[in-house]
Amino acid sequence: MTFEIAMTLAILLAAIILFVTEKLPVDLIALSIMVSLLAAGIIPVERGIAGFSNPATVTVGAMFVLSEGLFRTGAVNFIARALTAVARRSYWLALFTIMVTVGALSAFINNTAAVAVFMPILLGIARTTKTSPSRWLMPLSFASMFGGVCTLIGTSTNILVSASAQEHGQPAFGMFEFAPLGLVMFAVGLLYMMTIGARLIPDRRDVGDLTQTFGMGDYLTEITLLPEAKSVGKPVRESRLGREFDVAILEVRRGSQPVMLPSPDMILEAGDQLLVRCSVDKIRTLQKAVGVELKPSTKWHDEDLVTDETTLAEAVIPPNSGLVGRSLSQARFRNRFGAVVLAIRHHGQVLHENLATTTLLAGDVLLLEVRRAQLPILRRNQQFIVVSEMDTSEFRRSKILPAFLVILGVVSSATFGLFPIVTSALIGSVLLVLLGCLSLGEAYRAVEWRVIFLLAGVLTLGAALEETGAAGYLSSWLIESIGGWGSVTLISAFYLITTVLTQVVSNNATAVLLTPIAIAAAKALDVDARPFLVAVTFAASTSFMTPVGYQTNTLVYGPGQYRFRDFIRVGTPLNVIFWLLATFLIPRIWPL
């Protein structure tokens, strides 16, 4: 084994460990991979930074813009709302309709964005039909994956593997080349969820309001400031209540006029009645504080905290948020977003104490009190996804038809070979801006830059695996271990390895790392690499067994109040079924 191979494999192992442990953000891990390879001289500079200009990276960025353009018109939201009438008739009919609709949309637009749009709609349907939201959200996530594997642009993983294959001398995948296997998996997955899967999902989340869902009853209280209180005459930011008792002041009632979410500069006065959030222990301490009088215990409901000025909102931290790995105090959350965090659903548990210092993770759910005027701004912020009812006032309904025609044009031009997919996607992105479907600023904000940097970094590692011979070394080891059983068994093994790895590592990173190894294995066996690449692509894009295996699973994990074992219970049989289908069908659809 040469030094270059050993060094590349060491970096690969370190990268996998970091991806699994999540000690660092995934984009930072990817950039660290790139820097390590460049610093070690394993790969030249031009090749090392080529991931930023790779057609896959550019195409994925353009697809974010295309999806945003369609969403800004309100077209997807209109479709989602139309399903509410169906849901009132039958849960099973509505579930079938929603899964088919989401799957079809996810074949052409970003999966994560599709799920983000449908989540508040389904939470509203759950309240209307008095069914647990957990019965709706996991099928929503799974359906987006069913549809994503049906086309080249269904997920960023498909685009990534196609571009990586081209770089290794393989022909690119066609727009609908994945459809024969994808549609079979879509149908089988839908059948499984309608007959078995949905029945395995427990009712984790009650139908109650948000204050009940987040257990706020014991953490809200009303106090009155007496003249001798040390906080009298001081601004909210310097109040003893906040500094010593870790109290968040949600409302100040002075006479008959309430001030919701008071400014940090508001001066407190004797006689002010305050609605505050604090822990049970702190409430007991407040009872003994000089100058503070507690009101009798009250049973709190959403309507007690919702006024003409303020409302409650539920927000999910997505995997690519800049809040991941930071605390509320580090992010200066209240000053930055104008909202107060009342509780955090974190690792399946609801936190009411030490919120300011809790390190946020992808999938965490924040219960916010926010001014209504601020809510549209929060909805546009990519740091979290607000899963309250959607506000339709900003949708550009007159642009629905132009947006659909642009998306249709992108798909058609790529399908019939008029332009490469990267050219079609870029043309479509520019047209959406020129036609007014979204502004230039919205287009910039639509791009998930963490994903772009992740792709650029792992593409560099994929190139290093091939150029140093590390991919050939690993493929030789696999062939020696499994190759004696035949090429079909090796295809099945690649699918299984990818499935297992993508449960704990980014699906894009998994696909890029295994693509050069799959191609090297096919060359060693002197067979077509296409079936191996398809196995890697499908396995990386269909991760059902864990809430962290795919971005959409992470999004629904908190709002559905699922437990880790729920995904194992429902998703494991589905992953096994898809593995068996792939083993049987891939060699027949893409002959060796």
N, C-alpha and C positions, 0 to 999 in steps of 0.2 A: 504494500500500500504506500503510495507516494505521500509527500507532505501535503500537497494540495488537496488530495482526497481526504486525508485524515482531518485536516483543518476544516474543510467544508462539512464533513459529517459531524464534527464537534460543534460547529455553529448551528447546524440543523438540529442536533439534539438539544442544545441550549435554547433554541427558538421554540421547540415543541414544549419544553418544560415551562418556559415563560408564558406561552399561550395558555397552557393548561392551568397554571397557578394564578394567572391574571394579576401578577405583581405589578405589571406595568400596562398602560394602555396598548391596545393591539397595534395602533399606528406607530407608536414609539418603538415597539418591539421590531416592527418591520423596518423602520429607518435604522435601528441599531444593527440589524442584519446587514443592511446595505453598507453602512459605515465599516463594520467589521470586515466584510469581504474586500472593500476597497483598501482599508488600512493594511490588511494582510497581503495585499498584492495578488490575491487569487483571481481577480477579474479586473480588466482594464476600466478606466474611468468612464469611457464612452459607453461601454456595455453595462457598467454598474448603474448609471443613471438613466439608461434607456427605458426603464419601466415607466417613467413619467410620460414618455411620448409613445408608448406602446399602443397599438390600435385598441386593445381591450380596455386600457385605462381611459382613453379618450371616449370610447363608445359608452362605457359605463357612466362617465360624467355627463355625456349628452342625454342618456336615458333618464337620468335624474331630472333633467330639465324638461324632457318630453312628458314625463309623468306629472310634474308640477303644473305644466301648462294645461293638461287635461283636468286636473283637480281644481285649478283656479276658476274654471268655467262653471263648476258645480255639477258637471255631468255625472260623475261617479256618485256624488252625494244624492243627487236626484234618484238614481237607480236604487241606492241603498234605502232611501226613505220609502220608495214604492213598495218595498218588501214588508213594511210594517203591517199593511192591510192583510197580507198573506199570513203573517205570524199570528194574527188574532183568530184565524180559523183553525190552524193545526200546527203544533210544534214540529211534527215530523215533515209536513209539507213545507213549512217555512225553512227548516234546517236544510232540506234537500235543495230548495230554490236558492238559498243563500250560498251554499257550498258550490253549486254549479256556477252561480253568477261570479263569485269571488275567484273561483278557479279560472273562468274564462277571462276575466279582467287581468289576472296575474300572469296570463300567458303573454301579455303585451305591455304591461306597465310594472313598475317596481312593486315587489311583494310587500315590503314593509309599509310603503305608502298606502297600498290598498287596505291592509289590515288596520292601519291608523285611522282611515276614513270610516271603516265599518264598525270599529269598536264602540264609539259613542252611540251609534244607531242601535247596535245590539244590546247595549246596556239599557237604552230606552225601551226597546222591545221587551227585555226581561222585566222591567218595572211594569209595563203595560199588561203583560200576560201573567205577571206574578210567578215567573219561573226564575231559577237561579242563573245568574250570568255565567257561571262556570259551565253550564250546559251548552252555551253558545260559543264561547271564546276559543276553546281548544279546537273544535271543528273548523272555526274560522281560520286559525293559523294553519292547520293541516291542509285545508282546501287551497290556500295560497301556494303551498308547495306542490300540490297535485297539478295545478295549472302552470306553475313556473317551469316544469320540465318538458312542456309541450312545444316550445318554440326556442329559437336561438336567443331571443331577447327576453325570455321569461325570467331569468335571473342573471345576475352579474357573473355567477360561476360558469354558466353556459358560454357566455361571451369570452370569458377568461381562458377556458380550456380550448376553445376554437382558435383564439389568437396564439396561444402557446403552441398548439399543434402546428400552426402555420410557420412559426419561428423554427420549428424542428423539421421543416420540410414536408409536413403533412398538409393535405388540402383542407381548407376551412369547411366548417359545417354549414349546411344550408339553413334557411330560415325555418323550414318545417321538417328538417331531417330527423329531429327528435320525436316528431309527432306520433309515428306508429307505436313506439314503446310508451311514450308519454300518455297517450290517450288510453291505452290499456291500463296503465297504472292509475290514471285518474278514475276510470270506471271501477276498477277493483277497490281502490281506496274509498271511493264514495259508497260502494256496496258494504264494505267493512264498517265504516262509520255509521251507516244507517241501520245495520243489523246487530252489530256487536259493540263497536267502539263507543258510540254515544251512550250506551247503557252502562259502560264501565266508568263513566265520568261521574264522580260524586257531586252532590250539591254543596260545594264548599262555601259559596258566598250567599248570605241571606238577601232577601229582597228589600230589606229595610233601607232607611235613608242613610246618608253619608255619616252623620254623627253617630248613628248606631253601628254602622259597618266598621267604623274606626274606633269604636268604644270610647267616645269622648265624654260620656256622662260623668265620670269621676274626675275629669281633668279640666272642667270649666266651672268657674264660680264667679259670683258678683261680690264686689267689695265696695265699701264707701270710705273715702278719705276724710278723717276727722281733722280739725284744725291743728292738732299736735303732731300729725303725721310728718315724718321727715321728708317725704316726697313733695309736700305742698310747696309751691313756689318754684319748683324745679322743672325743667323740660323733661319730656318722656325719656329721652336718651340718657339723662343723668339721674333718673329716678332710682331710689333705693330698691324699688320693687324689681327692676330689671337687673341691677348689679348684684344684689345680695340674694334675691329669691328666685332668679331665673324665670321671671314672670313675663309673659307676652301680653301686652295690653291690646285687646281687640276692639274695644269700644269705650268711649268716654261719654257719659250722659250728664250734661250740665243743665239743670232745670228740666225742661221738656224736650230739649234739642240734643239728639244723640250725634256723636262724631265717630263714624266708623273708621277703623284703621287709622288712628290719629297720627299726625306727622311727628317724627322724632323731636321736632322743635316746639311742639305744643306745651304750654306751661300748665301744670296741674294745679288745681285749686281745691281748697277745703270744700267738702260737700260733693265733690265729683263722685259719681257712681261708675265703677269700672267693671267691664267684663274682661276677665283674664283667663289665660291658659297657663296652668302649672301642674306639677305633680301632686299626688295625694299628700305626700309628706310635707311638701311646701305649703299646701293649704292649711295643714295642722299648725305649721310654724307661723303662718300669717295670722292665725287666730290669736296668737300670743304677742303679735307685733304691736307696738305702740302706735295709736292713731289710725288703726285699720279695723273696720267693722265688717264682718262677713254676713251676707244675707243668707236666709234659710236655703237649704239644698233644693235645687230645681232639676227636673228631668228635662234634659235638653233635646231638641229636635232641630232638623234643618231650618224650619221656618223661624226659629229663634235667632239664627245667625244670618239669615237671608233678608235683605232689605231692598229698597229701591236703589240704593247706592252700592251695596256689596252682595256677593254671592259666594257659595262654596263651589269648589272645583276639584276634580281628581286629575292628577297629572302623572304620567309614567315617564321614567328616565329611560330613553332608548339606548341601545348599545353604543351608538356613535356620539353620544352627548358629551359635551365638554365638562359636564358636572360629574361624570363618572370618576371616582377616585378622589373627589374633593368633598369637603363638608360645607354645610350651609354658611357657616361663618367665613370660611375661606373664599367662597363664591360671593360673599356679601349679598346674600339672596334677597333680603327684604328691600334693600336700597336699589338693587339692580333690577328686580322684577316687580316691585311694588306689591308683593303678596306676603302673607304670613303663613308659615307652615304650621299646621295644628297637630299633625301626626304623620308618621312615615311607616308604610308597610315595607319591612326590610327583612329579607331572608325568611319570608313566610310569617313573621311576627310583627305586631303593631307596636311601634315605639312612641311613647308620649314624653319621655324624659331624655335629656342630653341630646336634643335634636340638633342643636347648633354644631356639635362636635362629631356627629355620626358621619362616617365616610359613606358617601352615596355609591350605589352599585347599579349596573344596568338592570332594569326590571323593577327597581324600587318605585313605589307609588306614594305620591305626596298628596295629603289633604290640605288644600289651600283655602284661605279666605282672601278674597281679592275684590277690588272695586270693579263694578261692571264695565266701566269705561276702559279698564286696563285689560279685560279679558280678551278682546280681539288681538291685542298686541302679544299676549301670551300665546295665543293659538298660532301665531306666525313664527314664534320663536322655536328654533330647532333643538334647543337644549332639552326640551321635554315635549310630550304629546298630551294635550288636554283632552280627556275622554268624557267631558261633559257634552251636552247636546250641542250639535254643530250650529254655528251662526251662519245663516245664508245671505246676510246682507251684503257681503263683499264679493260674492260670486259674480262673474261676468257671463251671465246666461246667454247674451247675444253672441258670444264667441264659442258656444258649444259646437256648432257645426264646423266652423273653421278648424277647431282643435281636432275634431274627429277626422276630418279630411287630411290634416297634416300627418296624424298617426297612421292613417290608412296608406298615405303616400310613402311614408318611411318603410312600412312593412312590405308594400308592393314592390318598391324599387329594389329592396334587398332580396326579395323572393325571386324576382325575374332577372336579377343580375344587372340591372341598369347601373347601380352604383354599389361599391362595397358597403357593408353595414355601417362602418364608421363614417363614411361620407354621407350616407342617408340620414343617420342620426344627427350629424352636425347641421345639415341642411334643414332638417325638421326643427331643430332647436332655434335656429336663426329665424325661420318663418314664424314660429310661435310668438317671438318677440316683435317682429315686424307687423304681425297681424293684430297685436294688442291683446293676445291671450294671456300674457304675463309681461311684467316689466323686466328691464335688464337687471335691476337690483334683485327681483324675485328669482330670476334665473341663476344669478350668482349664489344666492342663499339656498337654492334648491340642491346644489351639488353637496353631497356628503364628503367633505374633504378628507375626513379620517379614512373613509373607504378608499379614496384615491391614493393616499399615502400608503395604506396597507397594501394595495395592489402593486404599487411601484416597488415597495421593499421586497415583497415575496417573489415578484417576478425576477428580481436580481438573484435571489437564492436559487430559483429554478434554473436560471441560466448558468449559475456556478455549478450546480449539480451535473449539468450536461457537459460543460466545457472541461471540468476537471476529471471527468470520468467517474464521479461518485455515483451518478445515476446508474451507470453500467455495473458498478460494483454491487449496488443494492439489488439490481435486477438479477444479477448472476446468483446472488444468495437466495433470492426467491425462487428462481428456476431450479436450483439444486434442491431446495426444500420441497417444492410443490410441483415443479415442471414435469416430473415423472408421471404424474396423473393425467397429463394432457393439457392442451391449451384452454379448453373450456373450464377446467378446474382452476387454472391460473386466472382467467377472467373473473370467475366467481370469487376467488381469493382477493383480487384487487377491489372488487365491490365491497366485500366484507371488511377489509382493512380500512377502506375509505369511510365506510359507515361508522365503524368504531371510533376512528380518529376524529371525525367531524362532530361527534357528540361532545367533545371537550376542546376542540381547536376550531378556529374560524373556518367555515366551509370554503371560503376563497383560498385561504392559506393551504388548506389540505389539498385542494384540487391542483394548485400550482406546484406543490411539492411532489405530488405523485404522478403528475403528467409526464415529466421527463423519464421517470422510472418505468412507467407503463410503456412508453415508446421504446425505450432501451430493451425491455423484456420482449416486446414483439419482434424487434430486429434480431435479437439473439435466437428466437425460435423461427425466424424467417416466415412470419405470418403478418397479415395486415394489422396495423396498430389501431384501426378504427374501433373494433369491439372493446379494446382495453380503455380507450379514451371515453367511450360512451359509459362504460361501467363506472369510471371515476366521476364523470359528470353527474350521472343520476344519483349515485350514492352520496355525493357531497351536497346535493340540492334537496335531499329528502331525509331530514334528520328529525325523527319524531320522539326519541326515547328520553331526551332531557330538555329542561327549559332553557339551557344555554347552548344547545346544539345548532339552533337556527335563530336568526334575529326575531322572527315573528313569534316564536315560542317565548322568547324573553319578554316581548311586549305584552302578551296576554297573561303571563305568569302571575304578576301582582294583582291586576284588576280582577282576575278570576279566582284569586286567593287559593290557587292550587298548591299542592305540595309536590316535592320532587318525585315522589313515588307515583303520583298520578300520571305523569308523563311516561314513566317506566311501564306502568300497568296498561295504559292505552296504546302507547307508541311502539313497544317492543314487538307485539304480534304483527303490527303493520310493517315495521322494518324487516322482519323475517319474511313476510309475504312478498315484499318488493324484492328482496334478495333472491328468493326462489324464482320469481318471475324473470328477473334480470338474467339469472344463470341459464334459464331455459330459452328465453326469447332473443337475447342479444346476439348469440352466434347465428341465429336464424335470420334476423333482420339485417345484420351486418356480418356476412359470412367471412370466415377466416381465410 
